[in-house]
Amino acid sequence: MVRQEGSVNLFIRRIRALREEHWADQDITQAQLAQALSAEKSVSVPLVSSWESQRNPKIPPISRLEAYATFFATKRSVASEPFRLLKLSQLTDEERIYRDTLLQELIELRNAAVRELRVLGEVSDQEDQSLWSFSDGLPITIVCARLPENLREKMPYADPAHPDYVEIYNYADPDALIELYGYLCSINTTSQVNFRTASELTKEDYASHLVLLGGVDWNKVTRDAFQRIELPIRQIPHKDQVPGEEGADISFFEVDEDGKHQAFRPLLNDQSGLLEDVAHLYRGPSPYNFKSTITMFNGVYARGTLGATRVITDPQFREKNEEYLKSRFQGSAAFSVLTRVSLVNGEVVTPNWTAPQTRLHEWPRISAS
């Protein structure tokens, strides 16, 4: 049965129109498109056909839409046969701008189509389940750094001897903790959700699903996890925070990939005020218990950590961001995203990962670079 007009059909018609109508003087068959897209990962003609099917549509992952956007960003893709998929580095500035605009349009259409299929019950339980929902019954433990003593001394309510002692004042990143704790409790109603400082963890906590808040300067569990997990990314600590280790005047993230080093640093104004932070979200098997997971939300500064957390807690963007993660890293046991976290008038702006400029680095790599 052919579907009535809706979000799914709008997406299908746009995908098909790109192939049939994007260049008026150039016909592109499904076979030619499949061959070109196979430059990244094998694509069959039946697979392309399924993406255009109105009877039994298969919604392509975002990684495929990235290839679509790159292919249709330049007519050089069809300058000769067989048609080809250029690398991003081969695009001109004008072509890259068009590619990013087209990709954002396709992602928005795709997200609307997925939401419609979900309402119709045509998305599997596994696809529908949130990445942050754990159905195995294991506890979830949020791990924060303990605020350094020299800072706690400035807050009398952080002193257990004070009549108005408040335990949360001992925690670094309390704003991120509050948002994340509430969200994880709301979608894990059958699991125990705890929060601890890194120094309070027990052996039972290490066996749970671990969620680490904060970077390597203060959170020693984040620092230990980076050493145990094989990632092309590391966070360089501030030189005064981790004695005996390599440090920098300002903490930053470093990517070492294919023999190339790239540094990602926060952006400060002339008065050392923060304009843009760099934050990291990692999810994968726990190095402490293979049956559980570990998730890291860490920024160079606290507002970067809050921005990374809001990627999954912000009601306005969490669905878009999660759909992006599911599509981009489909089939991956672990994934990592370095992201910009912008501040406007001192307020943290939640990263929207459907906008390519917000994502600084992704691992594992899928699309051409």
C-alpha positions as CSV (number, residue, x, y, z in Angstrom):
1,M,0.0,0.0,0.0
2,V,1.4,3.4,-1.0
3,R,1.6,5.8,1.9
4,Q,-0.3,9.0,2.2
5,E,1.7,12.2,2.1
6,G,3.7,12.7,5.3
7,S,7.2,13.1,6.6
8,V,8.3,9.8,5.3
9,N,7.1,10.5,1.8
10,L,8.6,14.0,1.9
11,F,12.0,12.5,2.7
12,I,11.6,9.8,0.0
13,R,10.6,12.3,-2.7
14,R,13.6,14.6,-1.8
15,I,16.1,11.7,-2.0
16,R,14.6,10.6,-5.4
17,A,14.5,14.2,-6.7
18,L,18.2,14.6,-6.1
19,R,19.0,11.6,-8.3
20,E,16.5,12.4,-11.0
21,E,16.2,16.2,-11.1
22,H,19.2,17.8,-9.4
23,W,21.0,18.4,-12.7
24,A,18.5,18.9,-15.5
25,D,21.0,17.8,-18.2
26,Q,22.3,14.7,-16.3
27,D,20.3,11.5,-15.7
28,I,21.6,9.4,-12.9
29,T,20.5,5.8,-12.5
30,Q,20.3,4.0,-9.2
31,A,23.1,1.8,-10.4
32,Q,25.3,4.8,-11.1
33,L,24.6,6.4,-7.8
34,A,25.2,3.1,-5.9
35,Q,28.6,2.7,-7.6
36,A,29.6,6.3,-6.7
37,L,28.5,6.0,-3.1
38,S,30.4,2.7,-2.8
39,A,33.6,4.7,-2.6
40,E,33.1,4.9,1.2
41,K,31.2,1.7,1.9
42,S,29.6,-0.8,-0.4
43,V,26.1,0.2,-1.6
44,S,23.9,-2.1,-3.7
45,V,21.3,-1.1,-6.2
46,P,18.5,-2.7,-4.1
47,L,19.7,-0.6,-1.1
48,V,19.4,2.6,-3.1
49,S,16.0,1.4,-4.3
50,S,14.8,0.7,-0.7
51,W,15.7,4.3,0.2
52,E,13.3,5.5,-2.5
53,S,10.6,3.0,-1.9
54,Q,7.1,4.3,-0.9
55,R,5.8,0.9,-0.1
56,N,8.5,-0.3,2.3
57,P,11.0,2.5,2.9
58,K,14.3,2.0,4.6
59,I,15.6,5.3,6.1
60,P,19.3,5.6,5.4
61,P,21.7,6.5,8.3
62,I,23.1,10.0,8.5
63,S,26.5,8.7,7.3
64,R,24.8,7.9,3.9
65,L,23.2,11.3,3.8
66,E,26.7,12.8,4.3
67,A,27.8,11.0,1.1
68,Y,24.6,12.2,-0.7
69,A,25.3,15.8,0.2
70,T,29.0,15.5,-0.9
71,F,28.0,13.9,-4.2
72,F,25.4,16.4,-5.1
73,A,27.4,19.4,-3.9
74,T,29.5,19.5,-7.1
75,K,28.8,18.6,-10.8
76,R,32.4,17.3,-10.9
77,S,30.9,14.2,-9.3
78,V,29.3,13.4,-12.7
79,A,31.9,14.9,-15.0
80,S,32.9,11.5,-16.4
81,E,31.9,7.9,-16.0
82,P,32.0,6.1,-13.7
83,F,30.6,8.8,-11.5
84,R,32.6,9.4,-8.4
85,L,32.4,10.7,-4.8
86,L,34.9,13.4,-4.1
87,K,36.6,13.8,-0.7
88,L,35.6,16.8,1.4
89,S,39.1,18.2,1.0
90,Q,38.5,18.3,-2.8
91,L,35.5,20.6,-2.6
92,T,35.8,24.3,-3.1
93,D,34.6,26.7,-0.3
94,E,31.4,27.4,-2.3
95,E,30.8,23.7,-2.8
96,R,31.4,22.9,0.9
97,I,28.9,25.6,2.0
98,Y,26.3,24.1,-0.4
99,R,27.1,20.6,0.9
100,D,26.6,21.6,4.5
101,T,23.3,23.3,3.7
102,L,22.0,20.3,1.8
103,L,23.1,17.9,4.5
104,Q,21.3,19.8,7.2
105,E,18.1,19.8,5.1
106,L,18.4,16.0,4.6
107,I,19.0,15.4,8.2
108,E,16.0,17.4,9.3
109,L,13.8,15.6,6.7
110,R,15.2,12.3,7.9
111,N,14.6,13.0,11.6
112,A,10.9,13.9,10.8
113,A,10.5,10.7,8.9
114,V,12.0,8.6,11.7
115,R,9.6,10.3,14.2
116,E,6.7,9.4,12.0
117,L,7.7,5.8,11.7
118,R,8.1,5.6,15.5
119,V,4.6,6.9,16.0
120,L,3.3,4.3,13.5
121,G,5.2,1.6,15.4
122,E,7.5,0.8,12.4
123,V,10.7,1.3,14.3
124,S,12.1,-1.7,16.2
125,D,12.3,-1.7,20.0
126,Q,16.1,-1.7,19.7
127,E,16.1,1.3,17.4
128,D,13.5,3.1,19.5
129,Q,15.3,2.6,22.9
130,S,17.3,5.5,24.0
131,L,21.1,5.2,24.1
132,W,20.8,6.4,27.7
133,S,18.2,3.8,28.8
134,F,19.7,0.7,30.4
135,S,17.4,-2.3,30.6
136,D,19.8,-4.8,32.1
137,G,19.1,-3.8,35.7
138,L,22.6,-2.7,36.5
139,P,23.0,0.4,38.7
140,I,24.0,3.7,37.0
141,T,26.7,5.7,38.8
142,I,27.5,9.3,38.0
143,V,31.0,10.2,38.9
144,C,32.0,13.8,39.7
145,A,35.3,15.3,40.8
146,R,35.5,16.5,44.4
147,L,36.0,20.2,44.4
148,P,39.6,21.0,45.4
149,E,40.1,21.9,49.0
150,N,41.3,25.5,48.3
151,L,37.9,26.2,46.7
152,R,35.8,24.4,49.3
153,E,37.5,26.5,52.0
154,K,36.0,29.6,50.4
155,M,32.5,28.2,50.9
156,P,31.5,27.8,54.6
157,Y,28.5,25.6,53.6
158,A,31.0,23.0,52.2
159,D,32.3,22.4,55.8
160,P,30.5,19.4,57.4
161,A,30.9,21.2,60.8
162,H,28.8,24.2,59.6
163,P,25.1,24.1,60.7
164,D,24.1,24.8,57.1
165,Y,26.4,22.2,55.5
166,V,25.3,21.3,51.9
167,E,26.9,18.1,50.6
168,I,26.5,19.1,46.9
169,Y,28.9,22.0,47.4
170,N,31.7,19.4,47.5
171,Y,31.0,18.4,44.0
172,A,32.5,19.9,40.8
173,D,30.0,20.5,37.9
174,P,26.9,20.5,40.1
175,D,24.8,22.1,37.4
176,A,25.6,19.3,34.9
177,L,25.1,16.7,37.7
178,I,21.6,18.0,38.5
179,E,20.4,18.0,34.9
180,L,22.0,14.6,34.2
181,Y,20.8,12.9,37.3
182,G,17.2,14.0,36.8
183,Y,17.2,12.9,33.2
184,L,18.7,9.5,33.8
185,C,16.3,8.8,36.6
186,S,13.4,9.7,34.4
187,I,14.2,7.2,31.6
188,N,15.6,4.5,33.8
189,T,12.7,3.9,36.2
190,T,13.8,0.3,37.1
191,S,17.5,1.1,37.7
192,Q,19.2,2.6,40.7
193,V,20.9,5.9,39.8
194,N,23.6,7.1,42.1
195,F,26.1,9.9,42.2
196,R,29.5,9.9,43.9
197,T,32.7,11.8,43.9
198,A,35.6,10.0,42.3
199,S,37.3,9.3,45.6
200,E,34.1,7.6,47.0
201,L,33.7,4.9,44.4
202,T,33.5,1.3,45.6
203,K,34.3,-1.9,43.7
204,E,30.5,-2.3,43.3
205,D,30.3,1.2,41.7
206,Y,33.0,0.2,39.2
207,A,30.9,-2.7,38.0
208,S,27.9,-0.4,37.3
209,H,27.2,1.7,34.2
210,L,29.6,4.6,34.8
211,V,28.9,8.2,33.7
212,L,31.9,10.5,34.2
213,L,31.5,14.2,34.6
214,G,34.4,16.6,34.2
215,G,37.8,16.5,32.7
216,V,41.2,15.1,33.6
217,D,42.3,18.1,35.7
218,W,40.0,17.2,38.7
219,N,38.3,13.9,37.9
220,K,40.8,11.1,38.5
221,V,38.4,8.5,37.1
222,T,38.2,10.4,33.8
223,R,42.0,10.5,33.8
224,D,42.3,6.8,34.5
225,A,39.7,5.9,31.9
226,F,41.5,7.8,29.2
227,Q,44.6,5.7,29.9
228,R,42.6,2.4,29.6
229,I,40.5,3.2,26.5
230,E,42.0,3.1,23.0
231,L,41.1,6.5,21.5
232,P,42.9,8.8,19.1
233,I,41.9,11.6,21.5
234,R,43.5,12.7,24.8
235,Q,42.8,15.6,27.1
236,I,46.0,17.5,28.0
237,P,45.7,18.7,31.6
238,H,46.5,22.2,33.0
239,K,50.2,22.1,34.0
240,D,49.3,22.9,37.7
241,Q,46.5,20.3,38.1
242,V,48.2,17.0,37.6
243,P,51.7,17.1,39.1
244,G,54.3,14.9,37.3
245,E,52.3,14.8,34.0
246,E,52.6,16.7,30.8
247,G,50.6,19.9,31.1
248,A,49.7,23.1,29.3
249,D,48.9,26.7,30.3
250,I,45.3,26.0,29.2
251,S,43.9,22.5,29.1
252,F,42.9,21.3,25.6
253,F,42.1,18.2,23.5
254,E,44.6,16.6,21.1
255,V,43.8,14.2,18.3
256,D,46.5,11.9,17.0
257,E,45.3,10.2,13.9
258,D,47.0,8.9,10.7
259,G,50.3,10.4,11.9
260,K,48.8,13.9,12.2
261,H,48.3,15.9,15.4
262,Q,45.5,18.4,15.8
263,A,44.8,20.5,18.9
264,F,41.4,21.8,19.9
265,R,41.5,24.7,22.3
266,P,38.8,26.9,23.9
267,L,38.3,30.4,22.6
268,L,38.9,33.2,25.1
269,N,38.5,37.0,24.7
270,D,41.1,39.6,25.7
271,Q,39.9,39.6,29.3
272,S,40.3,35.8,29.5
273,G,36.5,35.4,29.4
274,L,35.2,32.2,27.8
275,L,33.6,32.6,24.3
276,E,33.6,28.9,23.2
277,D,34.7,25.8,25.0
278,V,35.6,22.4,23.6
279,A,33.8,19.3,25.1
280,H,34.0,15.6,24.6
281,L,31.3,12.9,24.7
282,Y,32.5,9.3,24.7
283,R,30.4,6.1,25.0
284,G,31.7,2.5,25.0
285,P,32.3,-0.7,26.9
286,S,33.6,-0.1,30.4
287,P,37.2,-0.9,30.9
288,Y,36.3,-2.0,34.5
289,N,33.5,-4.4,33.7
290,F,32.9,-5.7,30.2
291,K,29.1,-6.2,30.9
292,S,28.6,-2.4,31.5
293,T,29.3,0.8,29.7
294,I,31.2,4.0,30.4
295,T,30.1,7.5,29.2
296,M,32.3,10.6,29.5
297,F,31.1,14.2,29.5
298,N,34.1,16.4,29.8
299,G,34.9,19.9,28.8
300,V,38.0,22.0,29.2
301,Y,36.0,24.2,31.5
302,A,32.9,23.5,33.5
303,R,30.6,25.1,31.0
304,G,32.0,22.7,28.3
305,T,31.0,19.8,30.6
306,L,27.5,21.3,31.0
307,G,27.2,21.8,27.2
308,A,28.2,18.1,26.6
309,T,25.6,17.0,29.1
310,R,22.9,19.1,27.5
311,V,23.5,17.3,24.2
312,I,21.4,14.5,25.8
313,T,19.3,16.4,28.4
314,D,18.1,19.5,26.5
315,P,14.4,18.9,25.5
316,Q,14.9,21.0,22.4
317,F,17.9,19.1,21.0
318,R,18.2,15.7,22.7
319,E,16.0,13.9,20.2
320,K,17.9,15.3,17.2
321,N,21.3,14.6,18.8
322,E,20.4,11.1,19.7
323,E,19.0,10.3,16.2
324,Y,22.3,11.7,14.8
325,L,24.4,9.4,17.1
326,K,22.3,6.3,16.3
327,S,22.6,6.9,12.5
328,R,26.2,8.1,12.4
329,F,27.6,5.3,14.6
330,Q,25.2,2.5,13.7
331,G,26.9,-0.8,14.6
332,S,29.8,0.8,16.5
333,A,30.5,-0.6,20.0
334,A,32.0,2.8,21.0
335,F,31.9,6.3,19.7
336,S,33.4,9.7,20.5
337,V,32.5,13.3,19.5
338,L,34.4,16.5,20.1
339,T,32.1,19.4,20.0
340,R,32.0,23.2,20.2
341,V,30.1,24.7,23.1
342,S,29.4,28.3,22.4
343,L,28.5,30.9,25.1
344,V,26.2,33.8,24.3
345,N,26.1,36.5,27.0
346,G,27.6,34.0,29.4
347,E,24.9,31.4,28.7
348,V,25.7,27.9,27.5
349,V,24.2,27.1,24.1
350,T,23.4,23.4,23.6
351,P,25.3,21.9,20.6
352,N,23.0,20.8,17.8
353,W,24.8,18.0,16.1
354,T,22.7,18.1,13.0
355,A,24.7,21.3,12.2
356,P,28.1,20.1,10.9
357,Q,30.0,23.1,12.2
358,T,29.3,22.1,15.8
359,R,31.2,18.8,15.5
360,L,35.0,19.1,15.6
361,H,36.0,15.5,15.4
362,E,34.2,12.1,15.3
363,W,35.5,8.6,16.0
364,P,35.3,6.1,14.5
365,R,35.5,7.8,11.2
366,I,33.0,6.8,8.6
367,S,32.8,9.5,5.9
368,A,35.7,10.7,3.8
369,S,37.7,13.6,5.1
